[in-house]
Amino acid sequence: MCRHLGYLGPPVPLQNLIFDPPHALATQAWAPRDMRGGGTVNADGFGVGWWPPGASAPVRHRSAMPIWTDATLPLLAAATSSGAVLAAVRSATVGLPVVETAAAPFTDGRWLFSHNGVVRGWPSAIAAQARDLPIEDLLTLDAPTDSATLWALVRAKLRSGEPAAKAVAAVVTEVAVAAPGSRLNLLLSDGGQMIATTFGHALSVRQSRDSTLISSEPLDPGPAWRHVPDGHLVVATAGQVEITPL
């Protein structure tokens, strides 16, 4: 089912999110606590995206291999700091390809995007929604997967001028109707805000005065974490979180 996280706040080393906490993202890859029937480990690739200070577009590192096999990533994570991060580990849906380009985060311009879940009956279930996409977008999907298709749907709404929160909520609502039983936890960021949904899977938020951390599973046992109820939309900046029903 995948696991993902997003961070906004003062710059921190990437290792503070990916490796150091007792239940860091790298740990969630091999020892997740809440997969809800969607596999047992997240060993089908990973990705990390971050915005360097002053940059308008993010940098991304992805792989089709399990995160624990990348000998370079711990060194990169220790040497790289950012105040805006989006990262994910992947558990591929049966039958979908395990390739680097299928790993989140997906990107376009200043945006990074991740999907934790599955679109039931993909691709036929959401063919009607995909029919409205530009042909070029369909021909240039990162990978033939449900997550890449969801990103194409969200991206099309962003390009049409819809606010990020409205675009994400609309895609979740439309796909949920077209593909009942889908799990649609989405996470979108432009480095200044994060938009997340809970739809069929878990999500937690940790907020402080000047930072916000969103994660599929809490990174530590601290009391600051709060569970986001299912069927909700999270809109966050550094230090500010709004949670509303979808």
N, C-alpha and C positions, 0 to 999 in steps of 0.2 A: 503493500500500500504506500510505500515511500514515507519519508520523514522530512520536514523542512523547518527552516527558521529564518527570521528576519530581525535585524537589529538597526536601530537609529539612536545616536547619542554621541558622546565624546569618543574620539578615536580609541580603539582598543586593538591589540594584536588579534589576528584571526584565530590564533590558537586558543584564546579565551572563550571562544564559542564552539570551536570544532573539536578540540582535544582535551583541554584542561579540566572542565567541570566533571563531577563524578558521573553524570549521565549526559555527557556532551554528544554532539551530533554523531561523531565517529563511533561512540559507544552504542547509540541508537541503531547504527547500521547492523551490528551483529547481536545486540541484546535489546531489541525494542520491547516495550512493556504493553503496548496497546495497538496491535495490528488488526484487530477486529475481523479475523478470518481472511485477511488479505496477504497470506504468506507468513513466513516465520522470520526471515532476515531481509535486510535491504542491501543486497550484494550485487545488484545489476547496474552499478555505475553511481556517480556522484557529480556534483558541480558546486562551485563556489563563485559568487560574483560580488564585487565590491567597487565602490567609487573612491578612487584616489582623491586626496585633498584638492579641491578646486576643479576637479574634472566634471565635465557635463555628461559623460557617458561612462558606464561601468567597464571594468576588466573582468574577464571570466576565465575560469579553469575548469574543464570537464574531462571525464574519463568514463569508459565503459566498464572499468574494473572496480572491484570493491575498494572502498576508501582506504581500508587498512593495508592494501597492497601498494599504495603509492608512496614510495620512499622519499620523494621530493616534497610532497605536500606538508609534512611537519616542519621542514625547514622554511618553506614559503610562508606558512602560517605564523611562524615565530618572527619572521623578518618583516611582515606586512601588517600595517595597522590601517584601520578605516573607521569612520563614523557611520557608515551605511553598508550593510552586508545582507546578502540573501544566499542561502546555501541549502542543499538538499542531498539526500541519499535515496537511491531508487530500488524498488522491488517491482520488476516488470510484470505486467499482466501476462498470463499464459498466452503464448502465441504471438506476442509483440516482440520486435527485434531488440536485442541487447547490443546497442551501438552507442558510441560517444554522443552522437547528435540527438539521441533520445533522452539524454539526461538533462534534468533541469539544473540551473535556470536557463530558460529561453530568453532571448534578448532582442530588442529592436530600439535603436536610438538610446534614450536614457532609461528605458524600462528593463526590468528583470521580472520573470514570471515563473511560478512553480505550481504544480498540481499534485496533491496527495489524494489518491483515490482511484476510481475507475468509472468509465462511462459504459453502462450496461448496453449491450447490443451494438457497440461501435463496430463498423462505421455507419451501418444502415440506419440506426436509431436517430442519428442527428444529421442525416443526409439533407433534410429540408433546410436546416440552419446553415450547413456548409454551402448549399446551393447559392446563397446570397453573397458568398465571398468572391473577391476577384479571382479569376482563373490563375493569375500569376502567384497569388498567395497559396493556392492549393498545390501548384506545381513546385513551389519552393519551401514546402514544409520541412522543418529540421529532420523529421522522421515520420514514417507512417504509423502514428500512435494517437490514442485518444487525447493525451496531454498536449501534444503539438497542435491538434485540431482545436482544442479549447483555447490555446494561446492565440491561434489565428482568429477565432471569434472575438476574443477580448481585444486584440490589437485592432481589428477592423472598427470596433466601436470607438476606441481611443482616437483612431485616425479621423473618424467622422466628427470629432469634437466633444464626445460625451465625457463628462467627468469620470475619473477613474473609479470611484465608488459605485456610481450608477452603472458603468460598463460591466464591472465584475458581478454585481448583483443581478443584472439583467441576464448575463450568460448563465449563471447558476440557475436562475428561475426557469429560463427557457429549456435548458438541457434537462433539468429535473422533470419537467413535464414530458419531454420527448423521450426520455430514457429513464423510466422509473427504476428505483433501486440503485441509482448511481451514487457514488461517493464523490463529493465535489468540494473538497477543501482547497481553495485557491489562495495564492499569495502573490501579490504584485507590489513592486516598489519602483520609485524613480529616484531614490536616494534622499528624498525629502519627506516622503510620506509612505506608509504601508497600508495596503488594503488586503484583508484576509476574510475568508469565510469558513464557517463550520457547517458542513452538510454531509452527515454520515460518518464523520470521524472527529477525533479529539484535537483540541487546540488549547494552549495556555498562554497567558500574558503575564509578564513581569514588568512593572512600571516603577520608575523612580522619578526624582525631581527633574532630571535632565536626560533620561534615556528610556527607551522602550524595547523590550525583547519579546518577540512572538515565536513560539516553538510548538511543534506537534506534541512534544512531551517536555515537561520541566527539566532543565539541565541540572538541577540540584534540589535538595529537599527543603530549601528555604521557604518560610511562610509568605513571602511576597508574591508567589505565583497565585494566579486565580484562573480557574477553569472557565472557558468560554462555552456557554450552552450551545447545543446543536441548533442549527437553523438561524445563525446570527452572522452579522457583518461587523467586522472590526475596521475602524479607520483610525490610524495612529500616526503621530509625529513623535519626535524626540520628547519624551516626558508627558505626552498627552494621548489618551486613548478614549475612543467612543465606541461602545458596543450597542448595536441595535438589532432588532429582528429583521431577517431578510424579507 
